[in-house]
Amino acid sequence: MDTQTAFEILANTDRQHIVEELLENDGRTTVGDLSQQLAARRKNDAGETELERAKLELYHNHLPRLEDHGVIAFDRRTGDVVLRDGSGLEPYLNDPTRKRSVPLDS
């Protein structure tokens, strides 16, 4: 994966979190777990509205984008998310020097 593509993928902190979560948990998670984590990151006590918002963003933005780049496989029916190839992104997540150069959303 080229640097520009890696930066585009990691430009959003939610996508960074998704990739890190998969790398730390044997490459598997679910939309339900990710929704809860993303909603909780936004608000300490995430209610149903934040949870639904996080789930919609996962289904319609973040997971399809990661899937299009071959980073994950996503089963819309079951909600399972599986890491396919995060090797192109991992250096940018683990190297503090490079991570600082990834443009973060606000």
Secondary structure, DSSP 8 states (H G I E B T S, - for coil): --HHHHHHHHTSHHHHHHHHHHHHTTTEEEHHHHHHHHHHHH-TT--HHHHHHHHHHIIIIIHHHHHHTTSEEEETTTTEEEES--TTTHHHHH-HHHHHHS----
